[in-house]
């Protein structure tokens, strides 16, 4: 996952980003019609009544936490009216519309909007292409229920396909998962049609020798990642992580080699795909680049960002709002990628699923990232928790040990976990942490505040803590010697007590930092 020679850009001040978000939100609100829907100009988005409204609502939803005062009140009302219009309108039989509608309604209240989410998800699943070459793709139109059946098109393009996958991903989070066949067909499509250079073009008819584009390669890599997660997240035997996806690796390498083609910050549709790829994969660095701060620097620079933008319409403003707003969400946990081993990632979706669970129960949305100890200290200390897990003995060199000590001294907390409760990792982790912090682990009593933060439904496992500078108050290290991460990986109802453990630990750490 790590990228050799990665570059970290200077962080753009949050207030500067919020200022740009506020400017663009004002533009989007002006596009709202008396009936609650949104009409964008200059573009043919009037052909996508649900899609236009859903994109605007989704942008406003993500902007809302970053706005205050009168504008925040107007945004809340704009979202309410937009969702009413979206839920009451006749279903819009277009791929972009269905996918965006699902995402907006899932974001707001998946239980309340269960019926339209289910309808749009079913339309998407039943409209997946059945054509030989285009199998696994989507085109612009969706077949409506007619005579008890659906008609699937025999063609497709990779822009509609990316949007359909994003919509179905959010539908699955809302409780309406597509069948395994749906994910499998799309994954097979991208693997089968990947160009010789590692990227993808727009149309399947272009063939594997066609010129790849940045937008379609970002979307293709994104879609492959989602399909792989949906196909493998619950298959957890043996506990050793999934085999590396050669197609995803080739896609990421194409992005790295062709980074200048991304024209970061200058293509709003591509920004949407880039942000989705970064946040879903937990990668703050794509292609060796700090994608968020590079994009934010351009989008908040003085002057008119539209002057260098391919499309400057209101839809572009929505994509930019989504990019800036999502990237501004605080990172809660860095999952540590350790050099020379895959042992750090036995459960590739453990921290991802834990963060998603926390977001389902907290109002302020958080994110997670995968990070290495090659990252600058100022990057690491932005995140309150550094997660270290594995089966085997740890092997940190002196520079890495110094970085871990400096991270804790800078206010961070290390969260360790023995995956599958492995004794080799347990003994090694305890030894390394005691060496670094010259202290002893303390086994917490069940009445401790950390256990109380887990709530009544938690599994209440053994928790050992090594306090910073030997004083209870701020934990240097919190350690789980018994496995919780395998349940985080598979998720579902059975994992709720284990998620409560992880959520309680994160809440306790955040309280200690206040």
C-alpha positions as CSV (number, residue, x, y, z in Angstrom):
1,X,0.0,0.0,0.0
2,X,2.8,2.4,0.8
3,X,4.4,4.3,-2.1
4,X,8.2,4.7,-2.3
5,X,9.2,8.4,-2.5
6,X,5.8,9.6,-1.3
7,X,5.5,13.4,-1.0
8,X,3.4,15.1,1.7
9,X,2.1,18.5,0.9
10,X,1.7,21.4,3.4
11,X,-1.7,21.2,5.0
12,X,-4.1,23.9,3.8
13,X,-5.6,25.8,6.7
14,X,-9.0,24.5,7.6
15,X,-10.6,27.9,7.7
16,X,-9.4,28.6,4.2
17,X,-11.1,25.4,3.0
18,X,-14.3,26.2,4.9
19,X,-14.4,29.6,3.2
20,X,-14.3,28.0,-0.2
21,X,-16.9,25.5,0.8
22,X,-19.2,28.3,1.9
23,X,-18.9,30.2,-1.4
24,X,-19.8,27.1,-3.4
25,X,-22.7,26.2,-1.1
26,X,-24.2,29.6,-1.8
27,X,-24.1,28.8,-5.5
28,X,-25.8,25.4,-5.0
29,X,-28.5,26.8,-2.8
30,X,-29.4,29.3,-5.6
31,X,-30.1,26.3,-7.9
32,X,-32.9,25.0,-5.6
33,X,-36.4,25.4,-7.1
34,X,-39.6,26.2,-5.2
35,X,-40.6,22.5,-5.3
36,X,-37.4,21.5,-3.4
37,X,-35.6,20.1,-6.5
38,X,-32.4,21.5,-8.0
39,X,-31.8,22.6,-11.5
40,X,-28.2,23.0,-12.8
41,X,-27.0,25.2,-15.6
42,X,-25.3,25.3,-18.0
43,X,-25.6,21.5,-18.5
44,X,-28.1,18.9,-19.5
45,X,-28.7,18.0,-15.9
46,X,-32.4,18.9,-16.4
47,X,-32.5,15.5,-18.0
48,X,-31.6,14.0,-14.6
49,X,-34.2,15.5,-12.2
50,X,-33.4,13.0,-9.4
51,X,-29.7,13.0,-10.1
52,X,-29.4,16.8,-10.0
53,X,-31.3,17.0,-6.7
54,X,-29.4,14.1,-5.2
55,X,-26.0,15.4,-6.1
56,X,-26.9,18.8,-4.6
57,X,-28.3,17.3,-1.4
58,X,-25.3,15.0,-1.0
59,X,-22.9,18.0,-1.4
60,X,-24.9,20.0,1.2
61,X,-25.0,17.1,3.6
62,X,-21.2,16.8,3.6
63,X,-20.8,20.6,3.8
64,X,-23.1,21.0,6.7
65,X,-20.7,20.1,9.5
66,X,-18.2,22.7,8.2
67,X,-20.8,25.6,8.2
68,X,-22.1,27.7,11.0
69,X,-24.6,30.5,11.6
70,X,-27.3,31.5,9.2
71,X,-25.8,29.6,6.2
72,X,-25.8,26.4,8.2
73,X,-29.5,26.9,8.9
74,X,-30.3,27.5,5.3
75,X,-28.3,24.4,4.3
76,X,-30.2,22.3,6.8
77,X,-33.5,23.5,5.3
78,X,-32.3,23.0,1.7
79,X,-31.4,19.4,2.5
80,X,-34.8,18.8,4.1
81,X,-36.7,20.2,1.1
82,X,-34.4,18.4,-1.4
83,X,-34.9,15.0,0.3
84,X,-38.7,15.5,0.3
85,X,-38.7,16.2,-3.4
86,X,-36.4,13.3,-4.0
87,X,-38.5,10.8,-2.0
88,X,-41.8,11.9,-3.5
89,X,-40.7,12.1,-7.2
90,X,-41.4,9.4,-9.7
91,X,-38.3,7.1,-9.8
92,X,-35.8,8.5,-12.3
93,X,-34.7,5.6,-14.6
94,X,-31.1,6.8,-15.1
95,X,-28.0,5.3,-13.6
96,X,-26.5,8.5,-12.3
97,X,-29.8,9.5,-10.7
98,X,-30.4,6.1,-9.0
99,X,-26.9,5.9,-7.6
100,X,-26.8,9.5,-6.3
101,X,-30.3,9.2,-4.8
102,X,-29.2,6.1,-2.9
103,X,-26.1,7.9,-1.5
104,X,-28.0,11.0,-0.4
105,X,-30.8,9.0,1.3
106,X,-28.4,6.6,3.0
107,X,-26.4,9.5,4.3
108,X,-29.4,11.1,5.8
109,X,-31.4,8.2,7.3
110,X,-31.2,4.7,5.7
111,X,-34.1,3.4,7.8
112,X,-36.5,6.2,6.9
113,X,-35.7,6.1,3.2
114,X,-35.5,2.3,3.1
115,X,-38.2,1.9,0.4
116,X,-36.8,4.2,-2.3
117,X,-33.3,3.0,-1.5
118,X,-34.5,-0.6,-2.1
119,X,-36.3,0.4,-5.3
120,X,-33.3,2.2,-6.8
121,X,-30.9,-0.6,-5.7
122,X,-33.1,-3.2,-7.4
123,X,-33.3,-1.1,-10.6
124,X,-29.5,-0.9,-10.7
125,X,-28.9,-4.6,-10.0
126,X,-31.5,-5.7,-12.6
127,X,-30.1,-3.3,-15.2
128,X,-26.5,-4.5,-15.1
129,X,-25.4,-5.3,-18.7
130,X,-25.9,-8.8,-20.1
131,X,-23.9,-8.1,-23.2
132,X,-20.9,-10.4,-23.8
133,X,-18.2,-7.7,-23.9
134,X,-20.1,-5.3,-21.6
135,X,-21.0,-7.9,-19.0
136,X,-20.8,-6.3,-15.6
137,X,-21.2,-2.7,-16.8
138,X,-24.0,-0.1,-16.8
139,X,-25.2,2.3,-19.4
140,X,-27.2,5.6,-19.0
141,X,-30.7,4.2,-18.7
142,X,-32.3,1.8,-16.2
143,X,-35.2,-0.5,-17.0
144,X,-38.3,0.1,-14.9
145,X,-40.4,-2.8,-13.6
146,X,-42.6,-4.0,-16.4
147,X,-44.6,-7.2,-16.4
148,X,-42.7,-8.5,-13.4
149,X,-39.3,-8.3,-15.1
150,X,-36.4,-6.0,-16.0
151,X,-34.5,-5.7,-19.2
152,X,-30.8,-5.3,-19.0
153,X,-28.9,-3.4,-21.8
154,X,-26.2,-5.0,-23.8
155,X,-23.8,-2.1,-23.6
156,X,-22.3,0.2,-21.1
157,X,-19.5,2.7,-20.2
158,X,-17.2,3.0,-17.3
159,X,-18.5,6.4,-16.0
160,X,-22.0,5.0,-15.4
161,X,-20.5,1.8,-14.1
162,X,-18.5,3.6,-11.5
163,X,-21.5,5.6,-10.3
164,X,-23.6,2.4,-10.1
165,X,-21.0,0.7,-8.0
166,X,-20.8,3.6,-5.6
167,X,-24.6,3.7,-5.3
168,X,-24.8,-0.1,-4.6
169,X,-22.0,0.2,-2.1
170,X,-24.1,2.7,-0.1
171,X,-27.2,0.6,-0.6
172,X,-25.4,-2.3,1.0
173,X,-24.5,-0.1,4.0
174,X,-28.2,0.7,4.2
175,X,-29.1,-3.0,4.4
176,X,-29.8,-3.7,0.7
177,X,-26.7,-5.6,-0.5
178,X,-26.5,-6.7,-4.1
179,X,-25.9,-10.3,-4.9
180,X,-22.4,-11.8,-5.1
181,X,-23.0,-12.2,-8.8
182,X,-23.4,-8.4,-9.3
183,X,-20.0,-7.6,-7.7
184,X,-18.3,-10.6,-9.4
185,X,-19.4,-9.6,-12.9
186,X,-18.2,-6.0,-12.4
187,X,-14.8,-7.2,-11.0
188,X,-14.4,-9.6,-13.8
189,X,-15.2,-6.9,-16.3
190,X,-12.5,-4.6,-15.0
191,X,-9.9,-7.3,-14.8
192,X,-10.8,-8.6,-18.3
193,X,-10.7,-5.2,-20.0
194,X,-7.8,-3.5,-18.3
195,X,-5.6,-1.8,-20.9
196,X,-2.1,-3.0,-21.5
197,X,-0.8,0.1,-19.7
198,X,-2.8,-0.7,-16.6
199,X,-5.6,1.9,-17.0
200,X,-9.0,2.0,-18.5
201,X,-10.8,4.1,-21.2
202,X,-14.4,5.2,-21.4
203,X,-16.1,2.5,-23.6
204,X,-15.6,-1.2,-23.6
205,X,-15.5,-1.2,-27.4
206,X,-12.2,0.6,-27.3
207,X,-10.5,-2.6,-26.3
208,X,-7.4,-3.3,-24.1
209,X,-5.1,-1.4,-26.5
210,X,-7.1,1.8,-26.1
211,X,-5.7,5.0,-24.5
212,X,-6.4,5.1,-20.8
213,X,-7.8,8.2,-19.1
214,X,-7.3,9.5,-15.6
215,X,-11.0,9.7,-14.8
216,X,-11.8,6.2,-15.9
217,X,-8.7,4.7,-14.3
218,X,-9.6,6.3,-11.0
219,X,-13.1,5.1,-11.3
220,X,-12.0,1.6,-12.4
221,X,-9.6,1.2,-9.5
222,X,-12.2,2.5,-7.1
223,X,-14.8,0.0,-8.5
224,X,-12.4,-2.9,-8.3
225,X,-11.6,-2.0,-4.6
226,X,-15.3,-1.9,-3.7
227,X,-16.1,-5.2,-5.5
228,X,-13.2,-6.9,-3.9
229,X,-14.3,-5.7,-0.4
230,X,-17.9,-6.8,-1.0
231,X,-16.7,-10.3,-2.2
232,X,-14.1,-10.9,0.5
233,X,-15.0,-9.0,3.7
234,X,-16.9,-11.9,5.3
235,X,-14.6,-14.7,4.1
236,X,-12.1,-14.8,6.9
237,X,-10.4,-18.2,6.8
238,X,-7.5,-18.3,7.1
239,X,-6.7,-15.0,8.8
240,X,-4.1,-13.8,6.4
241,X,-5.6,-11.0,4.4
242,X,-6.7,-11.4,0.7
243,X,-4.3,-12.1,-2.1
244,X,-3.1,-8.9,-3.6
245,X,-5.1,-7.7,-6.6
246,X,-2.8,-7.3,-9.5
247,X,-5.4,-5.2,-11.4
248,X,-5.7,-2.7,-8.5
249,X,-1.9,-2.5,-8.2
250,X,-1.6,-1.9,-11.9
251,X,-4.3,0.8,-11.8
252,X,-2.6,2.6,-8.9
253,X,0.7,2.4,-10.8
254,X,-0.9,3.9,-13.9
255,X,-2.2,6.8,-11.7
256,X,1.3,7.3,-10.3
257,X,3.0,7.4,-13.7
258,X,0.3,9.7,-15.2
259,X,-0.3,11.9,-12.2
260,X,0.1,15.1,-14.2
261,X,-2.8,14.1,-16.4
262,X,-5.0,14.2,-13.3
263,X,-4.5,18.0,-13.3
264,X,-5.3,17.9,-9.7
265,X,-8.1,20.3,-8.8
266,X,-8.9,21.0,-12.4
267,X,-11.4,18.2,-13.2
268,X,-14.3,18.1,-10.7
269,X,-15.7,14.8,-11.8
270,X,-12.2,13.3,-11.5
271,X,-11.8,14.9,-8.0
272,X,-14.9,13.0,-6.9
273,X,-13.4,9.7,-8.1
274,X,-10.0,10.6,-6.5
275,X,-11.6,11.4,-3.1
276,X,-13.7,8.3,-3.1
277,X,-10.6,6.1,-3.9
278,X,-8.5,7.8,-1.2
279,X,-11.1,7.7,1.6
280,X,-12.4,4.2,0.8
281,X,-8.9,2.7,0.6
282,X,-7.7,4.7,3.6
283,X,-4.9,6.1,1.6
284,X,-3.8,9.7,2.2
285,X,-1.1,9.3,-0.5
286,X,-2.0,8.1,-4.0
287,X,0.6,7.8,-6.7
288,X,3.1,9.2,-4.3
289,X,1.1,12.4,-3.9
290,X,-0.8,13.9,-1.0
291,X,-3.9,14.1,-3.1
292,X,-6.1,16.0,-0.7
293,X,-3.8,18.9,0.1
294,X,-2.6,19.2,-3.5
295,X,-6.3,19.5,-4.6
296,X,-7.3,21.8,-1.7
297,X,-4.3,24.1,-2.4
298,X,-5.5,24.6,-6.0
299,X,-9.2,24.9,-5.2
300,X,-8.6,27.5,-2.4
301,X,-5.9,29.6,-4.2
302,X,-6.7,33.2,-5.0
303,X,-8.7,33.9,-8.1
304,X,-11.3,31.8,-9.8
305,X,-10.6,28.1,-9.7
306,X,-13.0,27.6,-12.7
307,X,-10.6,29.3,-15.0
308,X,-8.6,26.1,-15.2
309,X,-11.5,23.7,-14.9
310,X,-12.8,21.5,-17.6
311,X,-16.4,22.0,-16.5
312,X,-17.5,25.0,-14.4
313,X,-21.2,24.3,-13.9
314,X,-23.1,23.9,-10.7
315,X,-22.5,20.2,-10.9
316,X,-18.8,20.9,-10.8
317,X,-19.4,23.0,-7.6
318,X,-21.1,20.0,-6.0
319,X,-18.1,17.7,-6.8
320,X,-15.7,20.3,-5.4
321,X,-17.8,20.6,-2.2
322,X,-17.7,16.8,-1.8
323,X,-13.9,16.7,-2.3
324,X,-13.2,19.5,0.1
325,X,-15.7,18.5,2.7
326,X,-14.9,14.8,2.9
327,X,-11.2,15.5,2.9
328,X,-11.7,17.9,5.8
329,X,-13.2,15.2,8.1
330,X,-10.8,14.4,10.9
331,X,-8.8,11.2,10.7
332,X,-9.3,9.1,13.8
333,X,-7.0,6.1,13.3
334,X,-3.9,5.5,11.3
335,X,-3.4,1.8,10.6
336,X,0.4,1.2,10.6
337,X,1.8,-0.4,7.5
338,X,5.1,-2.1,8.6
339,X,8.0,-2.4,6.2
340,X,9.0,-5.8,4.8
341,X,5.9,-7.7,5.9
342,X,2.2,-8.2,5.2
343,X,1.6,-9.2,8.8
344,X,0.2,-5.7,9.5
345,X,-2.9,-6.3,7.3
346,X,-4.3,-9.8,8.3
347,X,-7.7,-8.1,8.5
348,X,-7.7,-5.5,5.7
349,X,-11.1,-4.0,6.5
350,X,-10.9,-4.1,10.4
351,X,-10.2,-0.4,11.0
352,X,-12.3,0.6,8.0
353,X,-15.4,-1.1,9.4
354,X,-14.7,0.1,12.9
355,X,-14.6,3.7,11.7
356,X,-17.8,3.2,9.7
357,X,-19.5,1.8,12.8
358,X,-18.3,4.8,14.8
359,X,-19.7,7.1,12.1
360,X,-23.1,5.4,12.3
361,X,-23.3,6.3,16.0
362,X,-21.6,9.7,16.1
363,X,-22.7,13.0,14.5
364,X,-19.2,14.1,13.6
365,X,-17.9,11.9,10.8
366,X,-14.4,10.5,11.1
367,X,-12.0,8.8,8.7
368,X,-9.1,6.3,8.8
369,X,-5.9,6.0,6.9
370,X,-3.1,3.6,6.3
371,X,0.3,5.2,7.1
372,X,3.9,4.2,7.4
373,X,6.6,5.4,9.8
374,X,8.3,7.1,6.8
375,X,5.6,9.8,7.1
376,X,6.8,13.0,8.7
377,X,6.1,13.3,12.4
378,X,3.8,16.3,11.8
379,X,1.6,14.1,9.6
380,X,1.5,11.3,12.2
381,X,0.6,13.5,15.2
382,X,-2.5,14.9,13.4
383,X,-4.2,11.6,14.1
384,X,-4.9,10.6,17.8
385,X,-4.6,6.8,17.4
386,X,-1.9,4.7,15.7
387,X,-3.1,1.1,15.3
388,X,-0.6,-1.8,15.3
389,X,-1.8,-5.4,14.8
390,X,-0.4,-8.8,13.7
391,X,0.4,-12.4,14.3
392,X,4.2,-12.3,14.4
393,X,7.2,-10.7,16.1
394,X,7.6,-7.0,15.6
395,X,10.7,-5.8,13.9
396,X,11.2,-2.0,14.3
397,X,14.6,-0.4,13.6
398,X,16.0,2.4,15.8
399,X,14.6,5.2,13.6
400,X,11.2,3.7,13.7
401,X,11.3,3.2,17.4
402,X,12.3,6.9,17.8
403,X,9.4,7.9,15.6
404,X,7.0,5.9,17.8
405,X,8.3,7.5,20.9
406,X,8.0,11.0,19.3
407,X,4.5,10.2,18.2
408,X,3.3,9.4,21.8
409,X,5.3,12.4,23.2
410,X,3.4,14.6,20.6
411,X,0.0,13.5,22.1
412,X,-0.7,10.3,20.2
413,X,-1.8,6.9,21.6
414,X,-0.8,3.5,20.2
415,X,-3.5,0.9,20.0
416,X,-2.2,-2.6,19.8
417,X,-4.1,-5.8,19.1
418,X,-2.9,-9.4,18.9
419,X,-4.8,-10.6,15.8
420,X,-6.2,-14.1,16.6
421,X,-4.7,-13.6,20.1
422,X,-1.3,-14.8,18.8
423,X,1.3,-15.3,21.5
424,X,4.3,-14.4,19.3
425,X,2.8,-10.9,18.7
426,X,1.7,-10.6,22.3
427,X,5.1,-11.1,23.7
428,X,6.8,-9.0,21.1
429,X,4.4,-6.1,21.4
430,X,4.7,-6.0,25.2
431,X,8.5,-6.1,25.0
432,X,8.8,-3.3,22.4
433,X,6.4,-1.0,24.2
434,X,8.0,-1.5,27.6
435,X,11.4,-0.7,26.0
436,X,10.1,2.5,24.3
437,X,8.2,3.9,27.3
438,X,10.1,2.5,30.3
439,X,7.0,1.5,32.0
440,X,4.7,-1.5,32.8
441,X,1.4,-2.4,31.4
442,X,-1.5,-2.1,33.9
443,X,-4.5,-4.5,33.6
444,X,-7.6,-2.3,34.0
445,X,-10.3,-3.1,36.5
446,X,-13.7,-3.6,35.0
447,X,-15.0,-0.4,36.7
448,X,-12.4,1.8,34.9
449,X,-13.7,4.7,32.8
450,X,-12.3,3.1,29.7
451,X,-14.7,0.2,30.1
452,X,-17.6,2.5,30.9
453,X,-17.0,4.3,27.6
454,X,-17.6,0.9,25.8
455,X,-21.3,0.8,26.9
456,X,-23.4,-2.0,28.1
457,X,-23.3,-4.0,24.9
458,X,-19.5,-4.4,24.7
459,X,-17.6,-7.6,25.0
460,X,-15.5,-6.2,27.9
461,X,-12.3,-8.0,27.0
462,X,-9.0,-7.7,28.9
463,X,-7.4,-4.3,28.3
464,X,-3.8,-3.4,29.3
465,X,-2.6,0.2,29.4
466,X,0.8,1.7,29.6
467,X,0.4,5.2,30.9
468,X,2.4,8.2,29.4
469,X,5.3,9.0,31.8
470,X,4.0,6.5,34.3
471,X,0.9,8.6,35.2
472,X,-2.7,7.6,34.7
473,X,-4.4,10.3,32.7
474,X,-3.1,10.0,29.2
475,X,-2.5,6.5,27.7
476,X,0.7,6.0,25.8
477,X,-0.4,2.5,24.8
478,X,-3.7,0.7,24.9
479,X,-3.4,-3.0,24.3
480,X,-5.9,-5.7,23.5
481,X,-4.3,-9.2,23.9
482,X,-7.5,-10.9,22.9
483,X,-8.7,-10.6,19.3
484,X,-11.4,-8.1,18.4
485,X,-10.2,-7.3,14.8
486,X,-11.4,-10.5,13.2
487,X,-15.0,-9.5,14.1
488,X,-14.4,-6.0,12.9
489,X,-13.3,-7.5,9.6
490,X,-16.4,-9.5,9.0
491,X,-18.9,-7.0,10.6
492,X,-22.6,-7.7,10.9
493,X,-24.8,-8.1,13.9
494,X,-22.5,-10.6,15.6
495,X,-19.7,-8.0,15.6
496,X,-21.6,-5.2,17.5
497,X,-20.1,-6.1,20.9
498,X,-16.7,-6.0,19.4
499,X,-17.3,-2.7,17.6
500,X,-18.5,-1.3,20.9
501,X,-15.0,-2.2,22.4
502,X,-13.2,-0.3,19.6
503,X,-15.6,2.6,19.8
504,X,-15.2,2.9,23.5
505,X,-11.5,2.9,23.3
506,X,-11.5,5.7,20.7
507,X,-14.0,7.8,22.7
508,X,-11.8,7.4,25.8
509,X,-8.7,8.5,23.9
510,X,-10.5,11.5,22.5
511,X,-11.7,12.4,26.0
512,X,-8.1,12.2,27.3
513,X,-7.0,14.6,24.7
514,X,-9.5,17.3,25.6
